[in-house]
């Protein structure tokens, strides 16, 4: 997954990472072959979904965790989008058997809108905005990269979880307050300057969860998670041109025909009589012989 997200990785990570194969965010999978990455699911079924076993040693519990929650946080995100724990997630408590049914909510954009400026259509295609650290453009990736640049500008360092290059210093304990103030200041004052519009192809996940409580097994807390698609097919929403030049011409012609009895043929006749016909009449009048006057 790291190979999908980031442009620059150490060779040790590149050798142990899957490489993107026959997939992109705007067009999806290029064919129906099974040798693709990210992996694809061919059938909506709990048995064929992703299955995880989450084990935790009870001696490693931290009673000072936020809200005294003991368990795991799960984030569902599209390939190419950076998972961020501070954003949307759902919790799995210890000793739970959890099933998550997923329904994708897909928004695409007509290729005809590429002729419009991105300010008008309010989104970016993949080849329209370059990100320094990420291979795929998404709104979350853009905001995270912009936040890292802002934190580096204000504090002279970035957080450990932020994208960076080898020469960028990582913030230490002494920079905690500065990094925290940079987070709040960024979303209040600087976010609009980043111009991070949504991507023209966007995928979100609507989930429905159910769980059972399982018995504890000694000093080990075990939770299981099964994620699957609820349906094999779905309907995508498409962003397209609502009113184009052809529609404008058709509406004008329809209104003129309705209220004035004007048709396209009438307009052509109008142009003809006031241009070609008028010029022809004037030319004939100039070339016609004049009759001698009687004295």
Helices and strands as residue ranges (DSSP letters): H 2-5, H 11-14, E 23-24, E 28-29, G 46-48, E 50-57, G 58-60, G 66-68, E 71-74, E 90-93, E 96-109, G 111-115, H 118-121, H 139-155, G 173-175, H 176-185, I 186-190, G 191-194, E 202-213, E 220-229, E 237-239, H 245-260, H 264-274, H 276-287
